[in-house]
Each structure stands twice: as C-alpha cells, then as structure tokens.
Amino acid sequence: MKFLDCCGKSCPIPVIETKNFIEAEDPAELEVTVDNETSCENVRRFLASQGFTVTVKSKESRFAVRGLKKPGETPVVSENVKRVLVFVSGETMGQGSDELGRILMRSFLYTLKELKPLPWRIIFVNSGVKLAVEGSPYIDTLSELAAQGADVVSCGTCLDYFQIKDKVRAGRISNMYEIASSFLEATNVIKP
C-alpha cells in the first residue's frame, strides 16, 4: 500500500496531490491522510471517480481515506453525453436592481427543473453559495433539482469565507479542483 499525508493542507490541495500521486505512482492500493471532513469527502469522491473502492476510517481529527483499485477499472467519460453546467456566482441574476435580480434568480432556478436535459451540475461560488444554505428561499427548488439528478455543489472555500459551511441545506460541498474540472467536462455552460 502507498501512503500520502495531506494533513494541514486546505482544499483543493489534497485532491490535486492525490491526483498527481496516482499519475506518478499508479498504486493498486493507496491511503491518503487528511485532517478535515471536507478534504476527506473530496478525496473519497475523487478516488471513487478514478476506479477505486474507497473506505474511510477516522480517529479524532484525522481521516484515513483508503482506495483499492478495482481490477480492470478505468474511469469512462462518454463523448456523446450532453453535460450542461450551471455556474452561479452571486445571489442575483444580472446587474442593476438587486430586487429584480432576486426575482429573476428565483424564476431561473425554478425553470431549470423543466429543461431537457436537466443540468448535469449546478455550481455555486462566491456569494452564490448563500442560495444553498439554511434560510434561503431556493432550498426546495435546489433539493428538487438534486432529487431529479442534478449535482448541486457549493464551493467549500466560499462557504468558509462566509462562515456558513454548517448551514448547507441543498446539495454538497465541493472544492476548486472539481469546480475547474467541471468546466472541462461540460458540453455547455450557463451563467445566470
């Protein structure tokens, strides 16, 4: 088994170092040690996306994320799948009146449920993360989108900045590596 210590490193560094380690070492079995839940979840998801069976063990504030390569497994991305990415970087839609911008954002998010294909991923960054937290009028709509299969994600660094990471009520927390990768994987990007 190969070992990688990413303690003391904030996102997205643990995911990037895990990616680089896999590319350099091609381990059949790997254990990545991190010291926060967000990095643990991000590394876990990344390893799973790379064809690893993943287990997590925690002790106090340390997490050991273990990956075992599935024989013959390689990540597959279909060239024919349409992946619509929605990128939300603020609490309102457009510029000018914030009141009008909130009305437009509510209509936009509600309308996303009716699109075919449904958005593959909806990413919230900067003050946009406030739309996915407790008290937001958009929680029900975002939860419905997630239930229909849209991947609703909020930037962990942004949530930390606004001190609302513990208030996320729709979707999941992500990192900049996954956010940047999403732009490369998307076939279309919509920014309200």
Helices and strands as residue ranges (DSSP letters): E 2-5, H 13-25, E 29-34, H 37-49, E 52-59, E 62-69, E 84-88, H 98-112, E 121-124, G 126-132, H 139-147, E 151-155, H 156-161, G 165-167, E 172-174, H 176-185, E 188-190
